[in-house]
């Protein structure tokens, strides 16, 4: 009995002895903070960015209950805590002097047998400005980037008072909306001064033209330009230094203008204003000279064998008077894809390309066929004569009976409002060549490709191009659902 009691007391003694060691025998002490990388274990630091993985070194860390950075509790895994080391991440949400100037700038360590603190600053990377843009009035600027916390001031390169009249910052500190001080800006930098650094961006920002709704528009047509920073505009200049008319700026990113008469040669289209000038990414009215290589067809001569004609087949042809009557605003003759009969579900193009196929002449696309197709695009103008809401156009590469099922599938109604592409004037269509596949045979298997995008021009088996009306959907397409004209098919560098 005494032996049992002795063993019980011994067990109890062991238990209480362990408990005593758990509670610690001294005040916790932090001696230094270092990085986790063992090759840099001799390096210490007294400041870090929230989210950093660190090692806290010291003594008497057993019985750890909490670690706080500027009073924000950090999660710690007990497996990474010893009596002399704690490995953890600084909380990403811990406050810094930029978000709260009154932060204590210290680490607080709480154990079951005491508490200690260690001076340690949390800081943010300097602000970074990725882009800036104006609102429609031109009096407010949107500054986009990161680390916009602890802003002290925002300045603009204007004479006199250069400080922003007012500003707001979003909750993620990634965008500032600032009111621009008065005065004509000179070329320098907009600057955002924050607690932990300064960000700068070239100011005033340049205008840019991203796209022109119809790159081959005729005199009297109204075109739309998309771009950036359309403020204080004075003119839209067309080839031959001819100003456009009826300039209307609908937003900082969009304007409309009427094409003037008198254009005799292609050139860039330019926008001018208080921010300088910007040029269109493509030549305007390139149809006038339709240089080769590059232009595949202007459709100005039905039976020509060069880049003014096409082989034809079941697709229609509209000479200049017919185009003017049925597809007004075109540049001479055009090709027509008119689906006059129904298409059954999942039909693809029916036998021999009916109900509509245009086969272009085999003319060169580029002078160097070993060049990469990246940064090249297929372009053409299109006029939709009846609302388009079903069926599609397959654009294929290959000579007679050598087409793949499609190299590009074109069905713009799928992304149009309500699934209906409206009737309208001539518009430019752009299809990057890097998105055009090189496989999926339909009539023949002579083109032995696996459906991958082409990487260079020689990956295409020929320069013959075809446009086919098709239906690869699970429902039938009623007759006359597709009625459109195309013109000025070309390969260009850029978009």
C-alpha positions as CSV (number, residue, x, y, z in Angstrom):
1,X,0.0,0.0,0.0
2,X,2.9,2.3,0.9
3,X,4.5,1.5,-2.4
4,X,1.4,2.5,-4.3
5,X,1.1,5.7,-2.4
6,X,4.7,6.5,-3.0
7,X,4.3,6.0,-6.7
8,X,1.2,8.1,-6.8
9,X,3.1,10.9,-4.9
10,X,6.0,10.6,-7.3
11,X,3.7,10.8,-10.3
12,X,2.1,13.9,-8.7
13,X,5.5,15.4,-8.1
14,X,6.5,14.9,-11.7
15,X,3.2,16.5,-12.8
16,X,3.7,19.5,-10.6
17,X,7.3,19.8,-11.6
18,X,6.4,20.0,-15.3
19,X,3.7,22.6,-14.5
20,X,6.2,24.7,-12.8
21,X,8.6,24.6,-15.8
22,X,5.7,25.5,-18.1
23,X,5.0,28.7,-16.2
24,X,8.6,29.8,-16.6
25,X,11.1,31.0,-14.0
26,X,12.0,34.4,-15.4
27,X,10.7,37.5,-17.2
28,X,10.6,37.1,-21.0
29,X,13.2,39.1,-22.8
30,X,13.5,40.0,-26.5
31,X,17.1,40.5,-27.6
32,X,16.8,40.9,-31.3
33,X,14.7,40.4,-34.5
34,X,16.2,38.6,-37.5
35,X,15.2,37.1,-40.9
36,X,14.4,33.4,-41.2
37,X,17.0,32.8,-43.9
38,X,19.8,30.8,-42.1
39,X,22.4,32.3,-44.4
40,X,21.5,35.7,-43.1
41,X,20.9,34.8,-39.4
42,X,23.5,37.3,-38.2
43,X,21.5,40.2,-39.7
44,X,19.2,42.1,-37.4
45,X,16.7,44.8,-38.0
46,X,14.4,47.1,-36.0
47,X,11.8,47.8,-38.8
48,X,9.8,45.7,-41.3
49,X,6.8,45.6,-43.6
50,X,3.6,44.0,-42.4
51,X,3.4,40.4,-43.6
52,X,7.1,39.8,-43.2
53,X,8.2,36.4,-41.8
54,X,10.6,37.0,-38.9
55,X,12.4,35.3,-36.0
56,X,12.1,36.8,-32.5
57,X,15.1,35.8,-30.4
58,X,15.4,36.1,-26.6
59,X,14.8,34.1,-23.5
60,X,11.9,32.7,-21.4
61,X,9.4,32.4,-24.2
62,X,7.8,29.3,-22.8
63,X,4.2,29.6,-21.8
64,X,3.7,32.0,-24.8
65,X,0.1,33.5,-24.9
66,X,0.3,36.3,-27.4
67,X,2.5,38.4,-29.7
68,X,1.3,41.8,-30.7
69,X,2.6,44.2,-33.3
70,X,1.4,47.7,-32.6
71,X,-1.4,46.1,-30.5
72,X,-2.4,43.8,-33.4
73,X,-2.3,40.2,-32.4
74,X,-0.2,37.9,-34.6
75,X,-1.0,34.2,-35.2
76,X,1.7,31.8,-34.0
77,X,2.1,28.1,-34.4
78,X,3.3,26.5,-31.1
79,X,5.4,24.1,-33.1
80,X,7.6,27.1,-34.1
81,X,8.0,28.5,-30.6
82,X,10.9,27.5,-28.3
83,X,12.2,29.0,-25.1
84,X,14.5,31.2,-27.1
85,X,12.9,31.6,-30.6
86,X,9.6,32.5,-32.1
87,X,9.0,32.2,-35.9
88,X,5.9,34.0,-37.2
89,X,4.5,36.5,-39.8
90,X,3.9,40.0,-38.9
91,X,0.1,40.5,-39.3
92,X,-0.6,42.1,-42.7
93,X,-3.3,44.2,-41.0
94,X,-1.0,45.6,-38.4
95,X,-1.1,49.4,-38.2
96,X,1.8,51.6,-39.3
97,X,2.6,55.2,-38.7
98,X,1.1,55.8,-42.1
99,X,-2.3,54.4,-41.2
100,X,-2.2,55.6,-37.6
101,X,0.4,58.2,-36.5
102,X,-0.2,57.2,-32.8
103,X,0.9,53.6,-33.1
104,X,3.3,52.6,-30.3
105,X,5.9,51.1,-32.7
106,X,6.7,48.1,-30.5
107,X,6.3,44.3,-30.3
108,X,4.6,43.1,-27.1
109,X,5.2,39.6,-26.0
110,X,2.8,38.0,-23.4
111,X,3.6,34.8,-21.6
112,X,2.0,33.0,-18.6
113,X,4.7,34.4,-16.4
114,X,5.3,37.9,-17.7
115,X,5.1,40.5,-20.4
116,X,7.8,42.4,-22.3
117,X,8.1,45.0,-25.1
118,X,10.6,45.7,-27.8
119,X,10.9,48.8,-29.9
120,X,10.1,47.9,-33.5
121,X,8.8,50.0,-36.4
122,X,6.3,48.8,-39.0
123,X,6.5,50.7,-42.3
124,X,5.1,50.6,-45.8
125,X,6.9,50.6,-49.1
126,X,6.9,54.0,-50.8
127,X,3.9,54.9,-52.9
128,X,3.8,53.6,-56.5
129,X,1.9,55.4,-59.3
130,X,1.0,53.0,-62.2
131,X,-1.2,55.4,-64.3
132,X,-3.2,58.6,-64.2
133,X,-6.2,59.8,-66.1
134,X,-8.6,62.7,-66.1
135,X,-12.4,62.8,-65.5
136,X,-14.6,64.3,-68.2
137,X,-14.2,67.8,-67.0
138,X,-10.4,67.7,-66.9
139,X,-10.4,69.2,-63.4
140,X,-10.0,65.9,-61.5
141,X,-7.3,63.3,-61.9
142,X,-7.5,59.6,-61.0
143,X,-4.1,58.4,-59.7
144,X,-3.8,54.6,-59.7
145,X,-1.2,52.5,-58.0
146,X,-0.3,51.1,-54.5
147,X,0.6,52.1,-51.0
148,X,-1.3,55.4,-50.9
149,X,-1.4,55.4,-47.1
150,X,-0.3,58.3,-44.9
151,X,-0.5,60.9,-47.7
152,X,1.0,64.2,-46.6
153,X,0.4,66.2,-49.8
154,X,-0.1,65.8,-53.6
155,X,1.6,68.3,-56.0
156,X,1.2,69.2,-59.7
157,X,3.7,70.9,-62.0
158,X,1.7,74.2,-62.2
159,X,2.9,77.7,-61.4
160,X,1.9,79.2,-58.0
161,X,0.0,76.9,-55.6
162,X,0.9,73.4,-56.8
163,X,-0.9,71.4,-54.1
164,X,-4.1,69.4,-54.9
165,X,-7.2,71.4,-53.9
166,X,-8.6,68.2,-52.3
167,X,-8.3,64.5,-52.5
168,X,-9.8,61.2,-51.4
169,X,-8.2,57.8,-51.1
170,X,-10.0,54.4,-51.5
171,X,-10.0,51.8,-48.7
172,X,-7.4,49.7,-50.3
173,X,-5.0,52.6,-50.8
174,X,-4.8,51.9,-54.5
175,X,-6.5,55.0,-56.0
176,X,-6.5,58.7,-55.3
177,X,-9.1,61.1,-56.7
178,X,-7.5,64.6,-56.6
179,X,-8.8,68.0,-57.6
180,X,-6.2,69.7,-59.9
181,X,-5.0,73.2,-58.8
182,X,-5.5,76.0,-61.4
183,X,-2.8,76.9,-63.9
184,X,-1.4,75.6,-67.1
185,X,0.7,72.6,-66.4
186,X,4.3,72.4,-67.6
187,X,6.1,69.1,-68.3
188,X,7.3,67.6,-65.1
189,X,5.9,65.1,-62.6
190,X,2.8,64.7,-60.4
191,X,4.0,63.7,-56.9
192,X,2.4,61.9,-54.0
193,X,4.2,62.4,-50.7
194,X,3.5,59.8,-48.0
195,X,4.8,59.0,-44.6
196,X,7.3,56.4,-46.0
197,X,8.3,57.9,-49.3
198,X,7.2,59.7,-52.5
199,X,5.7,58.5,-55.8
200,X,6.0,60.4,-59.0
201,X,4.5,60.1,-62.5
202,X,5.1,62.1,-65.7
203,X,2.5,65.0,-65.9
204,X,0.6,66.1,-67.8
205,X,-0.2,62.6,-69.1
206,X,-0.3,62.3,-72.9
207,X,-3.4,61.7,-75.0
208,X,-3.6,58.5,-76.9
209,X,-5.8,57.1,-79.6
210,X,-6.6,53.4,-79.0
211,X,-9.1,52.7,-81.8
212,X,-10.9,54.3,-84.7
213,X,-14.4,52.9,-85.4
214,X,-13.8,53.0,-89.2
215,X,-10.2,53.3,-90.4
216,X,-11.3,53.6,-94.1
217,X,-14.2,56.0,-93.7
218,X,-15.3,58.3,-96.6
219,X,-16.0,62.0,-96.6
220,X,-19.1,62.9,-94.7
221,X,-19.0,59.8,-92.5
222,X,-19.0,60.2,-88.7
223,X,-16.4,58.1,-86.9
224,X,-15.8,57.5,-83.2
225,X,-12.3,57.6,-81.6
226,X,-11.5,55.7,-78.4
227,X,-8.6,56.7,-76.3
228,X,-7.4,58.5,-73.2
229,X,-7.3,62.0,-71.8
230,X,-9.4,63.7,-74.5
231,X,-9.6,67.1,-72.7
232,X,-9.1,70.6,-74.1
233,X,-9.2,69.3,-77.7
234,X,-8.8,71.8,-80.5
235,X,-8.9,69.6,-83.7
236,X,-8.9,66.2,-85.2
237,X,-6.5,66.3,-88.2
238,X,-7.0,64.0,-91.1
239,X,-4.5,63.0,-93.8
240,X,-3.3,66.0,-95.8
241,X,-3.5,68.2,-92.7
242,X,-7.3,68.6,-93.2
243,X,-9.3,69.3,-90.0
244,X,-12.4,67.3,-89.3
245,X,-15.8,68.9,-88.6
246,X,-18.5,68.5,-86.0
247,X,-16.0,67.5,-83.2
248,X,-17.9,66.2,-80.2
249,X,-16.1,65.0,-77.1
250,X,-18.6,62.7,-75.3
251,X,-16.2,61.6,-72.6
252,X,-12.5,61.8,-71.6
253,X,-12.2,58.5,-73.5
254,X,-14.4,59.0,-76.6
255,X,-15.1,61.5,-79.3
256,X,-16.9,61.7,-82.6
257,X,-15.9,63.7,-85.7
258,X,-17.0,64.0,-89.3
259,X,-14.5,63.0,-92.0
260,X,-13.7,65.9,-94.3
261,X,-13.4,65.8,-98.1
262,X,-10.1,66.2,-100.0
263,X,-8.2,63.2,-98.6
264,X,-5.9,61.9,-101.4
265,X,-3.4,59.7,-99.6
266,X,-3.4,57.6,-96.4
267,X,-1.7,58.9,-93.2
268,X,-2.1,58.9,-89.5
269,X,-5.1,60.5,-88.0
270,X,-4.2,63.0,-85.2
271,X,-5.9,64.6,-82.2
272,X,-4.5,67.9,-80.9
273,X,-5.2,69.9,-77.7
274,X,-3.8,71.3,-74.5
275,X,-2.0,68.0,-73.8
276,X,-0.2,68.0,-77.2
277,X,-1.1,65.6,-79.9
278,X,-1.7,61.9,-80.4
279,X,-1.6,59.7,-83.6
280,X,-3.9,56.8,-84.6
281,X,-2.2,53.4,-84.3
282,X,-3.1,52.6,-88.0
283,X,-3.1,54.6,-91.2
284,X,-6.4,56.2,-92.0
285,X,-7.9,55.7,-95.5
286,X,-5.3,53.1,-96.5
287,X,-7.7,51.8,-99.1
288,X,-6.6,54.7,-101.4
289,X,-3.2,53.1,-102.1
290,X,-3.8,49.5,-100.8
291,X,-0.2,48.6,-100.8
292,X,1.0,45.1,-101.3
293,X,2.0,43.0,-99.4
294,X,-0.6,43.5,-96.8
295,X,-3.7,44.3,-98.6
296,X,-5.6,41.1,-99.6
297,X,-8.6,42.7,-101.4
298,X,-10.3,46.0,-101.9
299,X,-13.1,44.3,-103.9
300,X,-12.9,47.1,-106.5
301,X,-12.7,44.7,-109.4
302,X,-14.7,41.5,-109.3
303,X,-12.5,39.3,-111.6
304,X,-9.1,40.9,-111.0
305,X,-6.4,38.4,-109.8
306,X,-4.5,40.8,-107.6
307,X,-5.4,42.5,-104.3
308,X,-8.2,44.5,-105.9
309,X,-10.4,41.4,-106.7
310,X,-11.3,38.0,-105.5
311,X,-12.1,34.6,-106.8
312,X,-15.7,34.7,-105.6
313,X,-17.8,31.5,-105.7
314,X,-21.1,31.6,-103.8
315,X,-20.4,34.9,-102.2
316,X,-21.9,38.0,-103.8
317,X,-20.3,41.1,-105.2
318,X,-21.5,44.7,-105.0
319,X,-20.0,47.2,-107.4
320,X,-19.6,50.8,-106.3
321,X,-23.2,51.9,-107.2
322,X,-24.7,48.8,-105.5
323,X,-22.6,49.3,-102.4
324,X,-23.7,52.9,-102.2
325,X,-27.3,51.8,-102.5
326,X,-27.4,48.9,-100.1
327,X,-24.3,49.4,-97.9
328,X,-23.8,53.2,-98.0
329,X,-20.6,54.9,-97.0
330,X,-18.3,52.2,-98.5
331,X,-15.1,52.7,-100.5
332,X,-16.0,51.5,-104.0
333,X,-17.0,47.9,-104.5
334,X,-17.5,45.4,-101.7
335,X,-18.1,41.7,-101.1
336,X,-21.4,40.4,-99.8
337,X,-22.3,37.5,-97.5
338,X,-26.1,37.0,-97.6
339,X,-27.6,33.9,-96.1
340,X,-30.7,33.5,-98.1
341,X,-31.7,29.9,-96.9
342,X,-32.1,28.4,-93.5
343,X,-29.2,26.6,-91.8
344,X,-29.9,23.5,-89.7
345,X,-28.4,23.0,-86.2
346,X,-24.7,22.2,-86.0
347,X,-24.4,22.4,-89.8
348,X,-21.1,24.2,-90.2
349,X,-20.9,25.6,-93.7
350,X,-23.1,23.5,-96.0
351,X,-21.8,21.7,-99.1
352,X,-19.3,23.7,-101.1
353,X,-19.6,26.7,-98.9
354,X,-23.3,27.5,-99.4
355,X,-25.1,29.6,-98.4
356,X,-22.2,32.1,-98.6
357,X,-18.5,31.9,-99.3
358,X,-15.9,34.4,-100.5
359,X,-12.5,33.0,-101.6
360,X,-9.8,35.7,-102.0
361,X,-6.9,35.7,-104.3
362,X,-3.6,34.1,-103.2
363,X,-1.7,37.4,-102.6
364,X,1.2,37.9,-100.2
365,X,0.6,38.9,-96.6
366,X,4.1,40.0,-95.6
367,X,7.5,40.1,-97.3
368,X,9.2,37.9,-94.7
369,X,7.2,34.7,-94.1
370,X,9.5,33.6,-91.3
371,X,8.5,36.6,-89.2
372,X,6.4,36.0,-86.0
373,X,2.7,36.6,-86.3
374,X,2.7,38.3,-82.9
375,X,1.8,42.0,-83.2
376,X,0.1,41.5,-86.5
377,X,-3.7,41.5,-87.2
378,X,-6.3,40.7,-89.8
379,X,-8.5,43.8,-90.4
380,X,-11.5,44.5,-92.6
381,X,-14.4,46.9,-92.7
382,X,-17.9,45.5,-92.2
383,X,-21.5,46.8,-92.8
384,X,-24.3,44.8,-91.2
385,X,-27.5,45.4,-93.1
386,X,-29.9,43.4,-90.9
387,X,-29.8,42.7,-87.2
388,X,-27.4,39.8,-86.5
389,X,-28.4,37.4,-83.7
390,X,-27.6,33.9,-85.0
391,X,-25.0,32.1,-87.1
392,X,-21.4,33.2,-87.6
393,X,-18.6,33.8,-90.1
394,X,-15.8,31.3,-90.4
395,X,-12.6,32.9,-91.6
396,X,-10.4,30.2,-93.1
397,X,-7.0,29.9,-94.7
398,X,-6.5,27.6,-97.6
399,X,-6.9,27.3,-101.4
400,X,-9.7,25.5,-103.2
401,X,-11.1,22.7,-101.0
402,X,-8.1,23.2,-98.7
403,X,-9.9,25.2,-96.0
404,X,-9.7,24.3,-92.3
405,X,-13.1,24.4,-90.5
406,X,-12.1,27.9,-89.4
407,X,-9.0,29.8,-88.5
408,X,-11.0,32.4,-86.8
409,X,-14.7,32.3,-85.8
410,X,-16.5,35.7,-86.0
411,X,-19.8,36.2,-84.2
412,X,-20.0,39.7,-82.7
413,X,-23.7,39.4,-81.8
414,X,-22.7,37.1,-78.9
415,X,-21.2,40.0,-77.0
416,X,-23.6,42.7,-78.2
417,X,-26.3,44.0,-75.9
418,X,-29.3,41.6,-75.8
419,X,-27.4,39.3,-78.1
420,X,-28.2,41.4,-81.2
421,X,-25.6,43.1,-83.3
422,X,-27.4,46.2,-84.7
423,X,-27.7,47.5,-88.2
424,X,-25.2,50.4,-88.7
425,X,-22.5,52.0,-90.8
426,X,-19.2,50.6,-91.8
427,X,-16.9,49.6,-88.9
428,X,-13.4,48.2,-88.7
429,X,-13.0,44.6,-87.4
430,X,-9.6,43.6,-85.9
431,X,-8.6,40.0,-85.3
432,X,-5.1,39.5,-83.9
433,X,-3.3,36.7,-85.8
434,X,-2.0,35.2,-82.6
435,X,-5.6,34.3,-81.8
436,X,-6.1,32.5,-85.2
437,X,-5.8,28.8,-84.9
438,X,-4.2,26.5,-87.5
439,X,-6.2,23.3,-87.5
440,X,-9.6,21.5,-87.3
441,X,-10.0,20.4,-90.9
442,X,-13.5,20.5,-92.4
443,X,-13.2,19.4,-96.1
444,X,-9.7,18.1,-96.3
445,X,-7.0,16.8,-94.0
446,X,-4.2,18.2,-96.1
447,X,-3.4,20.8,-93.5
448,X,-1.9,18.6,-90.8
449,X,-2.2,20.9,-87.8
450,X,-3.5,20.3,-84.4
451,X,-5.5,23.4,-83.7
452,X,-2.7,25.4,-82.2
453,X,-2.2,29.1,-83.0
454,X,0.3,29.9,-85.7
455,X,3.6,31.3,-84.5
456,X,5.0,32.5,-87.8
457,X,3.5,33.4,-91.2
458,X,5.0,30.2,-92.8
459,X,2.8,28.1,-90.5
460,X,-0.2,29.0,-92.8
461,X,-0.3,26.6,-95.8
462,X,-1.2,29.4,-98.2
463,X,-2.1,33.1,-98.3
464,X,-5.6,32.3,-99.7
465,X,-8.3,33.5,-97.3
466,X,-12.0,32.6,-97.3
467,X,-15.0,34.0,-95.5
468,X,-17.9,31.4,-95.0
469,X,-21.3,31.7,-93.4
470,X,-21.7,28.9,-91.0
471,X,-23.7,27.6,-88.0
472,X,-22.1,25.5,-85.3
473,X,-24.8,26.1,-82.8
474,X,-27.4,23.6,-81.4
475,X,-30.4,25.4,-83.0
476,X,-31.3,26.2,-86.6
477,X,-30.8,29.6,-88.1
478,X,-33.6,31.2,-90.1
479,X,-33.1,32.4,-93.6
480,X,-31.8,36.0,-94.1
481,X,-30.4,36.1,-90.6
482,X,-27.0,37.2,-91.9
483,X,-26.7,40.1,-94.4
484,X,-23.4,41.9,-94.4
485,X,-20.8,43.4,-96.7
486,X,-17.0,43.4,-96.1
487,X,-14.3,45.4,-97.7
488,X,-10.6,46.3,-97.5
489,X,-9.3,43.0,-96.1
490,X,-5.7,43.5,-95.0
491,X,-2.9,42.3,-92.7
492,X,-1.3,45.0,-90.6
493,X,1.3,45.3,-87.9
494,X,-0.3,46.2,-84.6
495,X,-4.0,46.4,-83.8
